[in-house]
């Protein structure tokens, strides 16, 4: 096999494995379009909405406790196949959910499959040539963005059909079941991924780790040329010696916390915490809520722009990450994120909220059938000006009652908002571009590179566990924060967190481009200096 054909095969296998990222992106994106439907159907509070949004993140926490054990025992390929099956079952049960707790449970099940992101990075890092590893691992984040963009388009189209007068939409009862169709769009993609995973080879590094050297040579023959195999085997064996041959879980854990691995662990945990504390999954999951509070006519259409900008940014990251390196892209991107989030906070700071007769007429038109006295209730608010959305909503609860005001918060705030909506949209799009260009894909690249072969099955899922825990809290409490802190303070909080994360990574993040896993291990452990 020549060099170009081996690279094409590595690209093909990476593309298959990272389809799990596409399913992840779909799951993250489609749920964003369902909240207005399920909130009404199941009569949910802010914390319950947060539970639906965060249930997969909660499931991921549990899955990642066992992902390392499974990937070492069953192998990377078998574990990924199991994950693909979980995605499929979750998609089917989510779309059919008859109750709130059924939906939460189904999405929790899907969260058990979120460790696919760590497993994909691990697998690609083990089969890729060093000069292509950054780009191939970045496919993981690229596919997440593709999945998100697909989901945003799907949500928008289904909503348009649901609000239209087409006979076929009426026959499907699309107005009431739109959210089920949104969630059901995951099913065919998960099914295709499950079928394709059977085509990938087992990881040669894992095969050697468990003593199956003959199978490892066969797997290597599908990835590199015949004359490169002896050198690759020698490099892997040398890495295994430096890792003291840690194979059992207890040995790996002991080695993970040893002085030899300390620097890699600190880098992995830090970057794994910094990525989600930017608030990315709050924006991906609840973007329609944010846009509704700026008075946007069609929040789901604005989420489509999020997807488009994300795709463009991830393409640039894919092209540049192996040219400029991980460190400059991460640090530049985090600075860009902080500025964008600060601009968003400033935009909400400049807003004020007041109702005029046109806004009251619009609210009455949408709610008047079930609340006939709403125009009269709101008439006394004409001319009153409120400094932020929190104070405004407190007044709306006094005037309309807590249940009615909370249920229709996005409508009330959106109609009352006097805000530079274009500035908010620009700031959020700028933030999204910054994230997808930098820390989004770069985290997976760095995690795929900094841990030695013997520890990867434990270390990479452990790092993703940190990401999952932070993401869970971000997603769980964002709707509550939006109601109790206000948009300005939330975005300011994330801007500060990003700034702190950037400073921490500036001190510890090394450059790893164009280095083999064994070379990176030697540098981080200090063995190259002995």
Helices and strands as residue ranges (DSSP letters): H 3-17, H 19-32, H 35-42, H 46-73, H 76-95, H 100-111, H 116-127, H 133-163, H 167-171, H 174-184, H 186-196, G 197-199, H 204-209, H 213-221, H 226-242, H 249-256, G 259-261, H 262-277, H 280-292, H 299-324, H 326-349, E 352-353, H 357-367, H 374-379, H 389-400, H 402-407, H 409-416, E 417-418, H 421-437, H 439-450, H 453-484, H 487-508, H 517-525, G 527-529
